[in-house]
Each structure stands twice: as C-alpha cells, then as structure tokens.
Amino acid sequence: METYSFLRHMADSWFLLAMTLGFLGLCLWAFRPSARNNHDEAANLIFRNDNRPAADLDASNRKEA
C-alpha cells in the first residue's frame, strides 16, 4: 500500500473518529456541572472592583460653570 493511500485511509476513518471523540470530550469537560462557579466568576470578573458608578463628566463640568 502506498503511503498516500494509507494516510488517506487513516484520515478518512480513524482520525475523523479521534477528532469527533476529542471534540465531544472537550464539550463535556467545558459544560460539566462543577465548572459553573468558574464560569460565573469569569463572567463577573470585570465588575470585581466596582464600588460606585463612574463620575458623569457633563455633570461635573456644569457645577464649575
């Protein structure tokens, strides 16, 4: 069997199966129930240091005038 034919056969069958199983494994790992806390923490990370609303620049300029 030629090298090309062998590699083509492997890519058509076994590599496709391996990639499908890898994709399903990664999806199951990412959406596992124990990862919910990590996902919630990552989603709220940008709000960690918010103690008060940002100052309104137009309101501060009006007070000076």
Rosetta blueprint (number, residue, H / E / L):
1 M L
2 E L
3 T H
4 Y H
5 S H
6 F H
7 L H
8 R H
9 H H
10 M H
11 A H
12 D H
13 S L
14 W H
15 F H
16 L H
17 L H
18 A H
19 M H
20 T H
21 L H
22 G H
23 F H
24 L H
25 G H
26 L H
27 C H
28 L H
29 W H
30 A H
31 F L
32 R L
33 P H
34 S H
35 A H
36 R H
37 N H
38 N H
39 H H
40 D H
41 E H
42 A H
43 A H
44 N L
45 L H
46 I H
47 F H
48 R L
49 N L
50 D L
51 N L
52 R L
53 P L
54 A L
55 A L
56 D L
57 L H
58 D H
59 A H
60 S H
61 N H
62 R H
63 K H
64 E H
65 A L
